[in-house]
Amino acid sequence: MAKKGKGNRVQVILECTEHKESGMPGTSRYITTKNKKNTPSRMEMKKFNPILKKVTLHREIK
């Protein structure tokens, strides 16, 4: 049986950095998990933005 308790994995929200600067309405966000022990800093990933129709940099928000 799996161990129960507070784990190191937490859910984070990634938001597009280029979308805010473009001035277009709406936003592109993704939800993922990260191990806060291995990655204590804010996470950055390249993800597809369906509004801008291209791959852009998404950063973790609080």
MOPAC internal coordinates of N, CA, C and O (Angstrom, degrees):
PM7 1SCF
backbone

  N    0.0000 0     0.00 0     0.00 0    0    0    0
  C    1.4440 1     0.00 0     0.00 0    1    0    0
  C    1.5288 1   109.09 1     0.00 0    2    1    0
  O    1.2310 1   120.51 1   -35.97 1    3    2    1
  N    1.3146 1   116.63 1   144.03 1    3    2    1
  C    1.4635 1   121.51 1  -179.00 1    5    3    2
  C    1.5207 1   110.82 1   -71.29 1    6    5    3
  O    1.2310 1   121.91 1   -30.06 1    7    6    5
  N    1.3370 1   113.95 1   149.94 1    7    6    5
  C    1.4547 1   120.31 1   179.17 1    9    7    6
  C    1.5246 1   110.07 1   -72.80 1   10    9    7
  O    1.2310 1   120.18 1   -43.15 1   11   10    9
  N    1.3196 1   117.27 1   136.85 1   11   10    9
  C    1.4600 1   121.10 1   178.83 1   13   11   10
  C    1.5205 1   109.02 1  -103.13 1   14   13   11
  O    1.2310 1   121.19 1   -26.34 1   15   14   13
  N    1.2899 1   115.33 1   153.66 1   15   14   13
  C    1.4549 1   119.94 1   178.64 1   17   15   14
  C    1.5114 1   110.31 1   139.12 1   18   17   15
  O    1.2310 1   121.13 1     6.25 1   19   18   17
  N    1.2967 1   115.45 1  -173.75 1   19   18   17
  C    1.4563 1   120.73 1  -177.94 1   21   19   18
  C    1.5243 1   109.33 1   -77.19 1   22   21   19
  O    1.2310 1   120.88 1   -62.59 1   23   22   21
  N    1.3109 1   115.92 1   117.41 1   23   22   21
  C    1.4542 1   120.85 1  -177.35 1   25   23   22
  C    1.5174 1   111.72 1   -92.08 1   26   25   23
  O    1.2310 1   121.29 1    -2.67 1   27   26   25
  N    1.3361 1   115.14 1   177.33 1   27   26   25
  C    1.4532 1   121.06 1   178.51 1   29   27   26
  C    1.5244 1   112.21 1   -88.75 1   30   29   27
  O    1.2310 1   119.93 1   167.78 1   31   30   29
  N    1.3306 1   117.73 1   -12.22 1   31   30   29
  C    1.4641 1   120.62 1  -178.41 1   33   31   30
  C    1.5273 1   110.29 1   -86.42 1   34   33   31
  O    1.2310 1   121.13 1   -48.46 1   35   34   33
  N    1.3259 1   115.45 1   131.54 1   35   34   33
  C    1.4612 1   121.33 1   178.56 1   37   35   34
  C    1.5268 1   109.52 1  -129.75 1   38   37   35
  O    1.2310 1   120.85 1   -27.41 1   39   38   37
  N    1.3254 1   115.98 1   152.59 1   39   38   37
  C    1.4604 1   121.15 1   176.37 1   41   39   38
  C    1.5183 1   109.11 1   -81.80 1   42   41   39
  O    1.2310 1   120.23 1   -43.21 1   43   42   41
  N    1.3334 1   117.16 1   136.79 1   43   42   41
  C    1.4568 1   121.98 1   177.14 1   45   43   42
  C    1.5252 1   109.06 1  -130.44 1   46   45   43
  O    1.2310 1   120.95 1   -24.69 1   47   46   45
  N    1.3379 1   115.78 1   155.31 1   47   46   45
  C    1.4596 1   122.08 1   178.07 1   49   47   46
  C    1.5197 1   107.90 1  -109.72 1   50   49   47
  O    1.2310 1   120.87 1   -51.56 1   51   50   49
  N    1.3345 1   115.94 1   128.44 1   51   50   49
  C    1.4570 1   121.92 1   177.11 1   53   51   50
  C    1.5236 1   108.43 1  -104.12 1   54   53   51
  O    1.2310 1   120.52 1   -50.68 1   55   54   53
  N    1.3464 1   116.60 1   129.32 1   55   54   53
  C    1.4671 1   121.42 1  -178.75 1   57   55   54
  C    1.5198 1   109.83 1  -121.23 1   58   57   55
  O    1.2310 1   120.40 1   -36.94 1   59   58   57
  N    1.3244 1   116.84 1   143.06 1   59   58   57
  C    1.4632 1   122.97 1  -177.88 1   61   59   58
  C    1.5292 1   110.24 1   -66.68 1   62   61   59
  O    1.2310 1   120.61 1   -44.80 1   63   62   61
  N    1.3398 1   116.44 1   135.20 1   63   62   61
  C    1.4637 1   121.10 1   179.49 1   65   63   62
  C    1.5280 1   111.26 1   -86.84 1   66   65   63
  O    1.2310 1   119.56 1   146.62 1   67   66   65
  N    1.3252 1   118.44 1   -33.38 1   67   66   65
  C    1.4625 1   121.94 1  -177.74 1   69   67   66
  C    1.5195 1   112.50 1   -76.70 1   70   69   67
  O    1.2310 1   120.15 1   154.96 1   71   70   69
  N    1.3124 1   117.33 1   -25.04 1   71   70   69
  C    1.4664 1   120.63 1  -175.58 1   73   71   70
  C    1.5226 1   111.80 1   -67.94 1   74   73   71
  O    1.2310 1   120.14 1   142.16 1   75   74   73
  N    1.3300 1   117.33 1   -37.84 1   75   74   73
  C    1.4704 1   120.88 1   179.46 1   77   75   74
  C    1.5295 1   110.80 1   -62.54 1   78   77   75
  O    1.2310 1   120.74 1   139.93 1   79   78   77
  N    1.3376 1   116.19 1   -40.07 1   79   78   77
  C    1.4574 1   121.30 1  -177.44 1   81   79   78
  C    1.5279 1   112.60 1   -72.83 1   82   81   79
  O    1.2310 1   119.90 1   154.79 1   83   82   81
  N    1.3366 1   117.80 1   -25.21 1   83   82   81
  C    1.4587 1   120.86 1  -176.07 1   85   83   82
  C    1.5286 1   112.06 1   -73.94 1   86   85   83
  O    1.2310 1   119.75 1   154.73 1   87   86   85
  N    1.3223 1   118.08 1   -25.27 1   87   86   85
  C    1.4617 1   121.45 1   179.72 1   89   87   86
  C    1.5160 1   114.46 1    82.44 1   90   89   87
  O    1.2310 1   119.74 1  -177.15 1   91   90   89
  N    1.3276 1   118.11 1     2.85 1   91   90   89
  C    1.4645 1   121.96 1   178.68 1   93   91   90
  C    1.5262 1   109.75 1   -75.07 1   94   93   91
  O    1.2310 1   120.05 1   -31.22 1   95   94   93
  N    1.3526 1   117.51 1   148.78 1   95   94   93
  C    1.4644 1   119.04 1   178.34 1   97   95   94
  C    1.5244 1   111.46 1   -71.46 1   98   97   95
  O    1.2310 1   120.81 1   -22.99 1   99   98   97
  N    1.3262 1   116.05 1   157.01 1   99   98   97
  C    1.4593 1   121.88 1  -179.95 1  101   99   98
  C    1.5161 1   111.28 1    90.74 1  102  101   99
  O    1.2310 1   121.06 1     0.09 1  103  102  101
  N    1.3229 1   115.58 1  -179.91 1  103  102  101
  C    1.4584 1   120.99 1   179.06 1  105  103  102
  C    1.5173 1   109.52 1  -154.27 1  106  105  103
  O    1.2310 1   120.70 1   -22.81 1  107  106  105
  N    1.3189 1   116.27 1   157.19 1  107  106  105
  C    1.4632 1   121.60 1   178.20 1  109  107  106
  C    1.5182 1   108.13 1  -113.62 1  110  109  107
  O    1.2310 1   120.54 1   -63.51 1  111  110  109
  N    1.3313 1   116.57 1   116.49 1  111  110  109
  C    1.4662 1   121.65 1  -179.35 1  113  111  110
  C    1.5116 1   110.14 1  -131.92 1  114  113  111
  O    1.2310 1   121.16 1   -34.08 1  115  114  113
  N    1.3303 1   115.38 1   145.92 1  115  114  113
  C    1.4622 1   123.03 1   175.57 1  117  115  114
  C    1.5141 1   108.18 1  -128.77 1  118  117  115
  O    1.2310 1   120.14 1   -32.02 1  119  118  117
  N    1.3389 1   117.34 1   147.98 1  119  118  117
  C    1.4584 1   122.64 1   175.22 1  121  119  118
  C    1.5174 1   107.51 1  -110.79 1  122  121  119
  O    1.2310 1   120.57 1   -47.44 1  123  122  121
  N    1.3339 1   116.52 1   132.56 1  123  122  121
  C    1.4565 1   121.89 1   178.06 1  125  123  122
  C    1.5288 1   108.21 1  -146.42 1  126  125  123
  O    1.2310 1   120.48 1    -1.31 1  127  126  125
  N    1.3216 1   116.68 1   178.69 1  127  126  125
  C    1.4647 1   120.55 1   177.40 1  129  127  126
  C    1.5210 1   108.98 1  -119.11 1  130  129  127
  O    1.2310 1   121.41 1   -26.02 1  131  130  129
  N    1.3214 1   114.90 1   153.98 1  131  130  129
  C    1.4585 1   119.92 1   175.53 1  133  131  130
  C    1.5161 1   108.48 1  -142.32 1  134  133  131
  O    1.2310 1   121.06 1   -22.78 1  135  134  133
  N    1.3269 1   115.58 1   157.22 1  135  134  133
  C    1.4416 1   122.19 1   175.66 1  137  135  134
  C    1.5275 1   107.12 1   -90.21 1  138  137  135
  O    1.2310 1   120.34 1   -69.10 1  139  138  137
  N    1.3396 1   116.96 1   110.90 1  139  138  137
  C    1.4685 1   119.72 1  -174.23 1  141  139  138
  C    1.5218 1   112.79 1   -70.32 1  142  141  139
  O    1.2310 1   120.25 1   163.70 1  143  142  141
  N    1.3275 1   117.13 1   -16.30 1  143  142  141
  C    1.4655 1   120.12 1   177.00 1  145  143  142
  C    1.5314 1   110.67 1   -76.03 1  146  145  143
  O    1.2310 1   120.26 1   138.33 1  147  146  145
  N    1.3518 1   117.11 1   -41.67 1  147  146  145
  C    1.4576 1   121.75 1  -179.17 1  149  147  146
  C    1.5263 1   112.81 1   -82.30 1  150  149  147
  O    1.2310 1   120.28 1   150.18 1  151  150  149
  N    1.3410 1   117.07 1   -29.82 1  151  150  149
  C    1.4625 1   122.07 1  -177.03 1  153  151  150
  C    1.5233 1   109.64 1  -127.88 1  154  153  151
  O    1.2310 1   119.68 1  -101.49 1  155  154  153
  N    1.3379 1   118.22 1    78.51 1  155  154  153
  C    1.4657 1   119.43 1  -178.06 1  157  155  154
  C    1.5315 1   113.25 1   -73.54 1  158  157  155
  O    1.2310 1   119.90 1   154.66 1  159  158  157
  N    1.3430 1   117.80 1   -25.34 1  159  158  157
  C    1.4587 1   120.39 1  -179.24 1  161  159  158
  C    1.5285 1   110.46 1   -82.92 1  162  161  159
  O    1.2310 1   120.74 1    -5.59 1  163  162  161
  N    1.3233 1   116.19 1   174.41 1  163  162  161
  C    1.4631 1   120.78 1   179.82 1  165  163  162
  C    1.5268 1   110.66 1   -70.79 1  166  165  163
  O    1.2310 1   121.22 1   -41.83 1  167  166  165
  N    1.3075 1   115.27 1   138.17 1  167  166  165
  C    1.4548 1   121.88 1  -174.83 1  169  167  166
  C    1.5308 1   110.65 1   -86.72 1  170  169  167
  O    1.2310 1   120.50 1   -34.96 1  171  170  169
  N    1.3415 1   116.65 1   145.04 1  171  170  169
  C    1.4632 1   123.23 1   175.84 1  173  171  170
  C    1.5221 1   108.50 1  -130.04 1  174  173  171
  O    1.2310 1   120.59 1   -46.08 1  175  174  173
  N    1.3216 1   116.47 1   133.92 1  175  174  173
  C    1.4530 1   121.44 1   178.77 1  177  175  174
  C    1.5184 1   109.08 1  -142.56 1  178  177  175
  O    1.2310 1   120.89 1   -29.25 1  179  178  177
  N    1.3348 1   115.90 1   150.75 1  179  178  177
  C    1.4562 1   120.33 1   172.84 1  181  179  178
  C    1.5231 1   107.70 1   -90.52 1  182  181  179
  O    1.2310 1   121.01 1   -58.31 1  183  182  181
  N    1.3383 1   115.67 1   121.69 1  183  182  181
  C    1.4578 1   122.38 1  -178.12 1  185  183  182
  C    1.5285 1   108.83 1  -133.29 1  186  185  183
  O    1.2310 1   120.60 1   -17.61 1  187  186  185
  N    1.3383 1   116.46 1   162.39 1  187  186  185
  C    1.4554 1   121.63 1   179.84 1  189  187  186
  C    1.5227 1   110.35 1   -80.07 1  190  189  187
  O    1.2310 1   120.61 1   -48.86 1  191  190  189
  N    1.3346 1   116.44 1   131.14 1  191  190  189
  C    1.4533 1   122.53 1   175.36 1  193  191  190
  C    1.5286 1   107.36 1  -103.00 1  194  193  191
  O    1.2310 1   119.52 1   -69.46 1  195  194  193
  N    1.3424 1   118.52 1   110.54 1  195  194  193
  C    1.4624 1   120.51 1  -176.14 1  197  195  194
  C    1.5259 1   113.91 1   -69.05 1  198  197  195
  O    1.2310 1   119.32 1   157.58 1  199  198  197
  N    1.3247 1   118.90 1   -22.42 1  199  198  197
  C    1.4599 1   121.52 1  -179.72 1  201  199  198
  C    1.5282 1   110.13 1   -77.50 1  202  201  199
  O    1.2310 1   120.34 1   134.81 1  203  202  201
  N    1.3370 1   116.95 1   -45.19 1  203  202  201
  C    1.4612 1   121.30 1   177.89 1  205  203  202
  C    1.5301 1   111.92 1   -83.27 1  206  205  203
  O    1.2310 1   120.51 1   166.47 1  207  206  205
  N    1.3299 1   116.63 1   -13.53 1  207  206  205
  C    1.4736 1   124.09 1   179.34 1  209  207  206
  C    1.5305 1   112.72 1    58.95 1  210  209  207
  O    1.2310 1   120.92 1  -136.09 1  211  210  209
  N    1.3388 1   115.85 1    43.91 1  211  210  209
  C    1.4588 1   120.90 1   174.82 1  213  211  210
  C    1.5246 1   109.58 1  -157.88 1  214  213  211
  O    1.2310 1   121.15 1   -12.68 1  215  214  213
  N    1.3225 1   115.40 1   167.32 1  215  214  213
  C    1.4679 1   121.12 1   178.86 1  217  215  214
  C    1.5234 1   108.06 1   -82.95 1  218  217  215
  O    1.2310 1   120.65 1   -52.25 1  219  218  217
  N    1.3330 1   116.37 1   127.75 1  219  218  217
  C    1.4582 1   121.63 1  -177.65 1  221  219  218
  C    1.5205 1   109.76 1  -132.50 1  222  221  219
  O    1.2310 1   121.02 1   -11.76 1  223  222  221
  N    1.3163 1   115.65 1   168.24 1  223  222  221
  C    1.4619 1   121.85 1   178.49 1  225  223  222
  C    1.5258 1   109.67 1   -80.69 1  226  225  223
  O    1.2310 1   120.80 1   -51.88 1  227  226  225
  N    1.3260 1   116.08 1   128.12 1  227  226  225
  C    1.4673 1   122.43 1   176.75 1  229  227  226
  C    1.5255 1   108.04 1  -115.04 1  230  229  227
  O    1.2310 1   120.61 1   -48.09 1  231  230  229
  N    1.3405 1   116.43 1   131.91 1  231  230  229
  C    1.4721 1   122.06 1   179.55 1  233  231  230
  C    1.5207 1   110.11 1  -114.51 1  234  233  231
  O    1.2310 1   121.96 1   -26.20 1  235  234  233
  N    1.3190 1   113.86 1   153.80 1  235  234  233
  C    1.4586 1   121.44 1   178.18 1  237  235  234
  C    1.5207 1   110.13 1   -69.78 1  238  237  235
  O    1.2310 1   120.65 1   -44.28 1  239  238  237
  N    1.3362 1   116.36 1   135.72 1  239  238  237
  C    1.4636 1   121.30 1   174.30 1  241  239  238
  C    1.5185 1   108.96 1  -114.74 1  242  241  239
  O    1.2310 1   120.42 1   -18.75 1  243  242  241
  N    1.3179 1   116.81 1   161.25 1  243  242  241
  C    1.4607 1   120.52 1  -179.94 1  245  243  242
  C    1.4938 1   111.39 1   -83.70 1  246  245  243
  O    1.2310 1   120.10 1   180.00 1  247  246  245

